[in-house]
Amino acid sequence: MDVILNLLFASPIGLLSLFTILFIIGMGIYLVIWYRRRMNDPHE
């Protein structure tokens, strides 16, 4: 487990992968919130 965390946080590819995973999770949360607001909006 220590080797995996070291590879994830120490290497440039690991940091890029971590950033990509966090970005996709954040984008998914944003889209869920945005779609819920649009579905509850009575104008449209």
C-alpha positions in Angstrom: 0.0 0.0 0.0 2.9 2.3 0.8 4.3 1.8 -2.7 1.0 2.7 -4.3 0.6 5.9 -2.3 4.2 6.8 -3.0 3.7 6.3 -6.7 0.4 8.3 -6.6 1.8 11.3 -4.7 5.4 11.4 -5.8 5.4 10.8 -9.5 4.1 13.3 -12.1 1.9 10.7 -13.7 0.4 9.8 -10.3 -0.3 13.5 -9.6 -2.0 13.9 -13.0 -4.1 10.8 -12.4 -5.1 12.1 -9.0 -6.0 15.5 -10.4 -8.1 13.9 -13.1 -10.0 11.7 -10.7 -10.7 14.6 -8.4 -11.8 16.8 -11.4 -14.2 14.2 -12.7 -15.7 13.6 -9.3 -16.1 17.4 -8.8 -17.6 17.8 -12.3 -20.1 15.0 -11.5 -21.2 16.7 -8.3 -21.6 20.1 -10.0 -23.7 18.5 -12.8 -26.0 16.7 -10.4 -26.6 20.0 -8.5 -27.1 21.9 -11.7 -29.5 19.4 -13.2 -31.5 19.3 -10.0 -31.9 23.1 -10.0 -32.9 23.0 -13.7 -35.5 20.3 -13.0 -37.1 22.2 -10.1 -37.2 25.5 -12.1 -40.8 26.2 -13.1 -39.8 28.4 -16.0 -39.1 26.3 -19.1 
